[in-house]
Each structure stands twice: as structure tokens, then as C-alpha cells.
Amino acid sequence: MEQTDERVSRVQVAILGRFAELGPLTDDELVRAYAEARMDMPDIPAASPQGIRSRRAELAHRGIVRATTIPGLSAYGRAATVWALASAERQPNAIF
């Protein structure tokens, strides 16, 4: 499936929506939350776990989400970074 700018942006908006609704998340928690949101909101585009992590990394690179000091665990019980919105005032459409 080709990654268009519009599709990538829609995935990023959906990711930001998960952070806005749920607060800080590890990547594993984000992937699970994204999948659960798609069940209720079919207009959210399909994205692989790696695609979700890549879009989150892009958001972190742009300063929209940031790593926290909150200790997190991966699905395998290893230490994991917990990510959060960089500013509570940011809205999901603030990336445009």
C-alpha cells in the first residue's frame, strides 16, 4: 500500500487522538489503542504496528510528542519508553 502524505497525516492525527484521550503510552499500548479505536471509528486508516511506531517517531522528531520519565514496560516485560503529548494544549489537528 502506498504511503501518501494525506494518509500518513491521517495516521498521525489518529495517533495524537489516542494520546489526547488516553494520556502517556508506550508504543505497545499505542498500537493496541490504535487498533481498538479503528474498531469504533472505521474512518481511521489501517496501519501496521511498525507504521504506527514510525508515525509516532515522526511526531517526536517534530516535537509534538515527547519521551517522558515515566517507567514503562513492553509487551515482553522489558523497559519501554512512555510517550506523551509535548503540550497539553496541542490538538490532533495542530500538526498542519
C-alpha positions as CSV (number, residue, x, y, z in Angstrom):
1,M,0.0,0.0,0.0
2,E,1.4,3.4,-1.0
3,Q,2.0,5.9,1.8
4,T,0.6,9.2,0.7
5,D,1.1,12.4,2.6
6,E,-2.6,12.6,3.3
7,R,-2.8,9.0,4.6
8,V,0.3,9.5,6.8
9,S,-1.2,12.7,8.2
10,R,-4.4,10.9,9.0
11,V,-2.5,8.2,10.8
12,Q,-0.6,10.9,12.8
13,V,-3.9,12.6,13.7
14,A,-5.3,9.3,14.9
15,I,-2.2,8.7,17.0
16,L,-2.5,12.2,18.5
17,G,-6.1,11.4,19.3
18,R,-5.1,8.3,21.2
19,F,-2.6,10.4,23.3
20,A,-5.2,13.1,23.8
21,E,-7.8,10.6,25.0
22,L,-5.6,8.2,27.0
23,G,-2.5,10.2,28.1
24,P,1.0,8.8,28.1
25,L,1.5,5.5,26.3
26,T,4.3,3.1,25.4
27,D,4.5,2.1,21.7
28,D,2.8,-1.3,22.5
29,E,0.0,0.5,24.3
30,L,-0.3,3.0,21.4
31,V,-0.5,0.1,18.9
32,R,-3.2,-1.6,20.9
33,A,-5.2,1.7,21.5
34,Y,-5.0,2.5,17.7
35,A,-6.4,-1.0,16.8
36,E,-9.2,-0.6,19.4
37,A,-10.1,2.9,18.1
38,R,-10.3,1.5,14.5
39,M,-13.0,-0.9,15.6
40,D,-15.2,2.0,16.7
41,M,-14.1,4.5,14.1
42,P,-13.6,2.8,10.7
43,D,-12.5,6.1,9.1
44,I,-9.2,5.7,10.9
45,P,-6.8,4.4,8.3
46,A,-5.2,0.9,8.6
47,A,-1.6,1.0,9.8
48,S,0.8,-1.8,10.8
49,P,2.4,-1.7,14.2
50,Q,5.7,-0.6,12.6
51,G,3.8,2.1,10.7
52,I,2.3,3.4,13.9
53,R,5.7,3.5,15.6
54,S,7.2,5.3,12.6
55,R,4.5,7.9,12.6
56,R,4.9,8.4,16.4
57,A,8.7,8.8,15.8
58,E,8.0,11.5,13.2
59,L,5.8,13.3,15.7
60,A,8.5,13.0,18.3
61,H,11.1,14.4,15.8
62,R,8.8,17.4,15.2
63,G,8.4,18.0,18.9
64,I,4.7,17.1,19.0
65,V,5.1,14.1,21.3
66,R,8.0,13.6,23.7
67,A,9.5,10.8,25.8
68,T,8.6,11.0,29.5
69,T,10.4,9.8,32.6
70,I,7.5,7.5,33.4
71,P,8.8,3.9,33.6
72,G,7.1,1.7,31.1
73,L,7.1,-2.0,30.1
74,S,6.9,-3.6,26.7
75,A,4.6,-6.5,26.0
76,Y,7.6,-8.7,26.7
77,G,8.3,-7.2,30.1
78,R,11.3,-5.1,29.1
79,A,11.8,-1.4,29.8
80,A,9.9,0.8,27.3
81,T,9.7,4.5,26.7
82,V,6.5,6.1,27.6
83,W,5.4,8.9,25.2
84,A,3.1,11.8,25.8
85,L,1.9,14.9,24.0
86,A,4.6,17.6,24.3
87,S,2.0,20.2,25.3
88,A,-1.4,19.6,26.8
89,E,-2.7,22.5,24.7
90,R,-2.0,20.7,21.4
91,Q,-4.9,19.4,19.5
92,P,-4.8,16.5,17.0
93,N,-5.0,18.8,14.0
94,A,-2.2,21.0,15.3
95,I,0.3,19.2,13.0
96,F,-0.8,21.0,9.9
